[in-house]
Amino acid sequence: MGVDSPLVVCARSEIFEDGFNIIYRAWSRTLKDPTVEKGYRINLIQQKDTPTTSVGRSVSISKERSYTCTPPNLQCPEKMLIITEIKILLV
């Protein structure tokens, strides 16, 4: 939607022992639909009791749910938002 990307990902790689240590950070931002009074947002969620670091080589990404948030609300104080929750697991 528009020209902006909904996600921003920053990665850094460092040499570590006989391999690499790769660090990722991800943020999402609200995309606004200029034709109507609503926007779209992706929320990245972490499952409880799962590691935030891993020595594995796999990442699992899954869509958890989508829902509509209507104002006034802490998540959407000004306009209606369609929110999609995405879960990221380090495997």
C-alpha positions in Angstrom: 0.0 0.0 0.0 1.6 3.3 -1.0 5.3 3.5 -1.3 6.4 2.6 2.2 7.3 -0.9 3.4 5.3 -2.2 6.4 8.4 -3.7 8.0 11.8 -2.4 8.7 14.5 -5.0 9.2 18.1 -4.3 10.4 20.7 -7.1 10.4 24.3 -7.1 11.6 26.8 -10.0 11.1 29.9 -10.6 13.2 32.6 -13.2 12.9 32.2 -15.7 15.9 34.4 -18.7 16.4 34.2 -20.7 13.2 31.1 -19.0 11.9 29.0 -15.9 12.2 26.8 -14.3 14.8 23.8 -12.6 13.0 21.6 -10.1 14.9 18.2 -9.1 13.5 15.9 -6.3 14.6 12.5 -5.8 13.1 9.9 -3.0 13.4 6.6 -2.5 11.8 4.8 0.7 11.0 1.2 1.6 10.3 0.3 1.9 6.6 -2.5 4.5 6.0 -5.0 4.2 3.3 -5.5 7.7 2.0 -8.9 6.9 0.4 -10.6 5.9 3.6 -10.2 6.5 7.4 -8.3 3.3 8.2 -4.9 1.9 8.3 -3.0 -1.4 8.4 -0.5 -2.7 10.9 1.6 -5.8 11.5 2.3 -6.7 15.1 5.3 -9.0 15.7 4.6 -11.2 18.7 6.7 -13.6 20.7 5.4 -16.8 22.1 5.9 -17.0 25.8 8.8 -19.2 27.0 10.6 -19.1 23.6 14.2 -18.1 23.2 15.1 -14.7 21.8 18.5 -16.1 20.8 19.4 -19.3 19.0 22.3 -21.2 17.6 20.0 -22.8 15.1 19.8 -22.0 11.4 16.0 -21.7 11.0 13.4 -19.1 11.6 9.7 -19.9 11.6 7.2 -17.2 10.7 3.5 -17.7 11.0 0.3 -15.6 10.8 -1.5 -15.8 14.1 -4.7 -13.7 13.6 -6.1 -10.6 12.1 -8.6 -8.3 13.8 -10.1 -4.8 13.5 -9.3 -2.2 16.1 -11.8 0.7 16.3 -11.1 4.0 18.2 -10.9 5.1 20.8 -8.5 2.4 21.9 -4.8 2.4 23.0 -3.7 0.6 19.9 -5.8 2.8 17.5 -6.6 6.1 19.2 -7.4 8.0 16.0 -8.6 5.7 13.2 -9.7 2.2 12.5 -6.8 -0.3 12.0 -6.7 -3.7 10.5 -4.0 -5.5 12.7 -2.3 -8.7 11.7 -0.3 -10.6 14.3 2.8 -12.4 13.0 4.7 -14.9 15.3 8.5 -15.4 14.8 10.1 -18.4 16.4 13.8 -19.2 16.4 14.3 -22.9 15.7 
